[in-house]
């Protein structure tokens, strides 16, 4: 005899609560395992394809691991040094950029530096607030060594976790399928397959969009002659999966650098602004519709909400799980909508079971 719906709701609600508490309490500890699982999930279709071509699961995992190491070494030798140098130069040149900005403001907006002006008072208040936060800043700097150690640990643990999960992925899925409640197995399988399809479409599509836009921004900015063009393009492409944020941050950074580097050369400044304008037009009208598509079901506003909420509740780990959770909730919402439209609550007397 199946459990009553009330008891089932209680058990599933308790499981969801335990999951949320574990995520909140062990967020930083779970980070390498969440990253490793995400990598294994994204690479699993490649391993399945290699198995279909006749390779064993172990052989497919070994081939993917060797290929990933070769790509990583190539990036390490060719792209990463230039990127690191540009990042370091960008950090080193920031003080001079601030001094230039102060001189520019002093020349064109002298009211900022008048003691009795409202603007000066507002800036002074902001400066005092930032100064009061100096202790927190020093604590953050002091914790940078720990952060560096955490990065090293991530670089070691994440690949190991990904390889082991990739090797056993199919067996884990089969085991989870065996543990599903028998009465609900068909429905859970259907929902899980829809969530899997949404995630694969979104990850594959947005990953391709990020790669295309990051390459475009980096190459175009370097051709224009903008200093740190590679670093700015890398940053803009990396965060493109967050709607509007990649172009906003990358564009603001690139145009700000262009103003100081090309001041007076409005053609070059206009070219830098035009690069990001073209990128936004291409992303919104061609890349995202073609590579991601409307069938994915992750609306930009819904994605922003999920990233904000999960980031605030669970930190960086929450942002990592925000996309799959948002996809799952979207699929569940569509499923519940279908059930509602097929119910007596919606159809009333026209429902087949109505008396």
N, C-alpha and C positions, 0 to 999 in steps of 0.2 A: 504494500500500500504506500503510495507516494505521500511525502510530507505535506501538510497544509501550506498554502501559500504564505500565511503569516509567519510560520516558523522558517520557511525558506528565506524569506526577506530578512528575518532576524539574523540568520547564519551568514548570508552574503553581506549584510551590512556590517556585521562584526568583523568579517574578513577584510573588508575595505578599510575599516577603522584601524585594524592592526597594521595593515600595509602602510597607511598614512603615518602612523606613529613611528614605525620603523624607518621610513623615509626621512622623517623629521629628525629623529635621534641619531641616525647613522649616515646622514647625507654624505659627509666628506669621506667616510670610510668606504662607502659603496661606490664612490666616483670611478675608480679604475675598473670595477666590475661592470658598472653600467656602460662605460665606454667600450669595454671589451665585448660585451654582449651586443651593443649597437654595431660594432665593426663586424662581428660574426654574422649578425642578421643581414647586413648589407652584402657580405661576400658569399653567403650561402648559395644564392642562385648561380654564381660562377662555379662553385664546387659541384652543384647538381648537374650543370652542363658538362663539366669534365667527366663526371661519373657516367653520364649518358653516352659519352664518347668512348667508354670502355675502361676508364681509370678507376682504381679503388678509391674509397673515401680517404684513406691515408695518403695515397699518392696525390690525389687532388689537393688535399690540405698542404702537403709538402711543396707542390708546384706553386700554389698561390703564395705560400710563405716566402719561397725563394724569389718569386717575381716581385713581391712587395719589398723585400730587402734590396733588390737591385734598383727599383724605382726610388726608394728612400736614399740609397747611396748616391744615385745620380742627382737627385735634388740637393743632397747635402754638399756635393762637390760643385754644382753649377749655380743653383739659384739661392740657396740659403746664405752663403757668405755675402753675396751682394745685398740681400735683404737685410741681414744683420748689420752690415756697415751703414746702410742707409737709415736704419732705425736708430743706431747710435749717433750718427751725424744729426738726425732730426732732433733727438733729445738734446744734444750739445748746442744746437743752433737756436733752440727755443728762447733762452735768455736774451740773445741779441734781437730776436723777433719781438719780444716784449718791449725791449728798449726802443726799437724802431717804432713800435705802435705808440709808445708814450710820446715820442718826439712828434709823430704825426698828429696825435690828438692835441698836443700842446700848440702845434702850428695852426690846425684847422678848427679846433674846438677849445679855445682858451678858457671858456666858462667852466670846464671840468676842473681846472686847477685854481679857480677863485675860491677863497676860503668861505665866503658867505653864500655861494651858489648851492641850490638844492642838489644838483648833480654831484658836486664835490662831497656834500654831506652824505649822500647815498653811497658813493664809492667808499668813503671813509668807514661807514658803518659795515659795509661788506668786508672791507679789509680787517676790521676789528673782529668780526665773526670768524674769518678765516684764521686770524692769529690765535683766537681762543681754541681753535681746533688743532693747534700745533702739536699738542701732546699726543693726540690720536695719530697724527701724521708720523711723529717719531716712533710711535709703537708699530705702525705699519712698516716703516723702514727697518726697524729692528727685527721684525718678523720676516723680512725678505729672505734671509738665509734659510729659514724654515720653509718658505714658499719654494725656494730653489730646490731644496731637498725633496719636497713633494712632487715637483715637476720631474725630477730624476726618477723617483719611485714610479710615477705614472708611465714614463717612457719604458720602464722595465716590466711593470706588472701588466699593463694594458695589452701589449702584444702576446704575452704568455696566456692571459685569460682568453683573448680572442682566438688563438690557435686551438686551445683545448675545447672551447665551446664549438668552434667550427667543426672539429673532428667528431664531436658527439651530438651535433645539432639535430640530425634526423632522429636519432635514438631518443633524445630528450622530448622532441615533439610527439613521438609515438607513445612515450611513457605518460606524458600529460594527457594525451587523448584517451589512454586507458583509464585515467583517473577521473574523467568527466562523469557527472551524474548521468545514469543511463536514460532517465526520462527526458533530460534536456540536451542530450548529446547532439542530435541533429541541429537544433536551434543554435547551440553554442558553436558548432562547427561552421554553420552558415555565417554567423556574425564574425567569427574569427577570420574566416576566409575573406570577408569583405574588408575588415580592418587591415589584413595583410595586403590586399590589393591597393587600398588607399595609401598605405605607408610606402609600398614599393613605388607606386607612381609618384608620390610626393618626393621621396628621397632621391630617386633616379632623376626626376625632372629638375628639382631645385638644385641638386648637385651639379648637373650639367649647366644650368643657368649661372650658378656661382662661378664655375670654371670659365665659362665663356666671357662673362662680364669682368671677372678679375683679370683675365688675360687682356681683354680689350682696354680696360682702364690703364693697366700697367704699361702696355706697349704704346698707347696713344699719348699718355702723359710724358713718357720718355722721348717720344718723337717730337713733341712740342718743346722739349728741353727743360721741363719742370724738375727741379731738384727733388729727390726722394720720390720720384714718380712710381718706381717699382713698389716701394713700401706702401704708398697711398693706394695704389691699385690692388695690392694684396689685401689690405684692410677692407676696402670697399667690397671686393669680391667675396671675402670670407663671411661677412655679415649680411650679404644680400638675401639670405633665406629669411631674415626678419623683415617683414614688409616695410618699405620706404626707408629703413634705418641705414642700409648700406649706402644708398645714394646720398642721403642726408649727411651722414658723418664723413664719408669720403669726399663728397662735393664741398662741404664746408672746409675741410682740411686742405684740399687741393686749391680751392679759390683763395683761402687765406694765405697759403704759401705763395701763390702766384701774385697776389697783391704786393707782397714784400719783394719778391724776386723781380717782377716785371713792372714795377710801379712806373706809370707813364707810358708803357707799351700796352695800350688797351687792346690791341689785336691779339697778343699772346694771352692776356687775361680772358678775353672773350673766347679764345679757342679752348682754354681749360674749362670754362663754364659750359661751352658747347659740347665738349666731350661727355660730360655728365648728363646734359640734357638729352643728347642722342642716346646715351645708355639707358636712361629712364624710358624714353619713347620705345626703344627696341625691346626692353624688358616687358613693359606693360602691354604692348600691342602685338609682339611677335614671339619673343622667347617664352614667356610664362604661358600664354594661351596654347602654343604649339607643344612645348615640352612638358608642362605640368597639366594643363587642361582644366576645364571646369568640372570634370567628372570626379576629381579628387575629393571635392567637398570640404576643403579647408579654406574657408573665407579668410582674407587677410585680417579683418577685425577680430574674428574668432581666434586666429592664431596669436595675434598680439595680446588678447585677453589671457589666453592660456599661458603664454610666456611670462606675462606680468604676474599672474596669480601664483603659478608654480615657482617662479623665481623668488617671489617674496616669502613663500611658505617654506621652501626646501632649498633655497640657494641655487648654486650652479647645477647641482644634480637635478633639481626641479626643472630648470630650463632644458636640460637634456631629455627628460621624460615628458616635457610639455607637449611636444609634437605628437608622439604616439598616443598619449592620453587624449589629446584633442581629437585625433582621428578616431579613437575608440568611442569617445563620447558622441561624436558626430554620427557614426554608424549606429550606435545605440539609440540616438534621438530619432533617426530615420526609421529604425525598426519599431520603436514605440509608437511613432506616428502611424505606421502601417497598421499596427495592432489596434490603435484607437479608431482609425477610419473603418476598420472591419468589425468594430464592436457594436453592441446594442446601445452603448452610451452615445455614440455618434449617429448611428442610423435610426435609432428609435423603433417605431412600429414597422418600418420597411425592412428591418433585419430579418433574415430567414428564420431565426429562432424565436422571433417575437410571437407572442400568443394573440 
